């Protein structure tokens, strides 16, 4: 069972008690979809293993669930801490997701969810027309 932040002994780093949440995914902002073409691109993302899409406020993100190569499987600590990338050095464990259980405005795990959402936002998709060869 995970300790709360208040239960962690004074002077100890939260990372010593964490399963390495921040090192088990990355999320990148993506353009807000405005057309069927845009939503089809998002559907394509979700056809790949370990990909989800979420909306936080007005920003859409592609989230890829994949463990960092430097995360130690036993300790859940970085094996390259001293030479870790700048993005890792800039990340603070004072406001990290140690205890967070995020709930997003929208969260998509499968392509069908995006299709349904797009229909609700854009209306029914026009049927594809076969081109004449």
C-alpha positions in Angstrom: 0.0 0.0 0.0 1.3 3.4 -1.0 2.0 6.0 1.8 0.4 9.4 1.6 2.8 12.4 1.2 2.2 13.2 4.8 3.2 9.7 5.9 6.6 9.8 4.1 9.4 10.4 6.7 10.7 13.9 6.8 13.7 14.4 4.5 12.8 11.4 2.3 12.1 11.9 -1.4 8.6 11.0 -2.7 10.4 9.1 -5.5 11.6 6.5 -3.0 7.9 5.5 -2.4 6.5 5.9 -5.9 6.0 3.2 -8.6 7.6 5.7 -11.1 4.3 7.0 -12.5 5.9 9.9 -14.4 8.4 7.5 -16.1 5.7 5.1 -17.4 4.3 7.3 -20.1 4.7 10.5 -22.1 2.0 12.9 -23.3 2.3 15.4 -26.1 -0.1 18.2 -27.0 -1.9 17.7 -30.3 -4.0 20.0 -32.4 -7.6 20.3 -31.3 -9.7 18.3 -33.9 -12.1 20.4 -35.9 -13.0 18.2 -38.8 -13.6 14.6 -39.6 -10.1 14.4 -41.0 -8.7 15.6 -37.7 -10.8 13.0 -35.8 -9.7 10.3 -38.2 -6.1 11.1 -37.3 -6.9 10.6 -33.6 -8.7 7.4 -34.4 -5.5 6.2 -36.1 -3.4 7.0 -33.0 -5.8 4.8 -30.9 -5.3 1.9 -33.3 -1.8 1.6 -31.9 -1.0 -0.4 -28.7 -0.6 1.7 -25.5 -1.9 5.0 -27.0 -4.7 7.0 -25.5 -5.9 10.6 -26.0 -7.2 12.9 -23.4 -8.4 16.5 -23.1 -7.3 18.7 -20.2 -9.0 22.1 -20.3 -8.7 23.2 -23.9 -5.7 21.1 -24.8 -5.8 17.7 -26.4 -2.9 15.3 -25.7 -1.6 12.0 -27.2 -0.6 9.8 -24.3 1.7 6.9 -24.9 1.9 4.3 -22.1 5.5 3.2 -22.3 8.2 2.8 -19.6 11.4 4.9 -19.8 14.4 2.7 -20.6 16.2 4.1 -17.6 13.5 3.2 -15.0 14.8 0.5 -12.8 12.3 -2.3 -12.5 13.1 -3.1 -8.9 13.6 0.3 -7.3 11.4 2.4 -9.7 14.2 4.9 -9.7 16.2 6.4 -12.6 19.4 4.5 -13.5 20.7 7.6 -15.3 19.6 10.2 -12.8 22.8 12.3 -13.0 22.6 12.5 -16.8 18.9 12.4 -17.3 17.3 14.6 -20.0 16.5 18.2 -19.2 12.7 17.5 -19.4 13.2 15.1 -16.4 15.4 17.6 -14.5 12.8 20.3 -15.0 10.1 18.0 -13.6 9.5 18.6 -9.8 8.3 15.9 -7.4 6.8 18.7 -5.2 3.8 18.8 -7.5 4.1 15.4 -9.2 1.3 12.9 -9.6 2.4 10.7 -6.7 -1.1 10.6 -5.2 -3.1 12.0 -8.1 -5.8 10.0 -9.8 -6.5 12.2 -12.7 -9.9 12.7 -14.2 -9.8 14.4 -17.6 -12.5 16.3 -19.5 -12.4 13.6 -22.2 -10.5 10.4 -22.2 -10.4 8.1 -25.3 -9.0 4.6 -25.3 -10.4 3.1 -28.5 -11.1 4.5 -31.9 -14.9 3.9 -31.7 -15.1 6.4 -28.7 -13.6 9.1 -30.9 -16.0 8.3 -33.8 -19.0 8.6 -31.4 -17.6 11.9 -29.9 -17.0 13.3 -33.4 -20.6 12.5 -34.4 -21.8 14.3 -31.3 -19.7 17.4 -32.1 -19.8 17.4 -35.9 -23.0 15.6 -36.8 -23.3 12.5 -38.9 -20.4 11.8 -41.2 -21.1 11.9 -44.9 -20.8 8.6 -46.6 -17.6 8.1 -48.7 -18.1 8.2 -52.4 -16.3 5.7 -54.6 -14.1 7.4 -57.2 -14.6 6.6 -60.8 -11.6 5.1 -62.4 
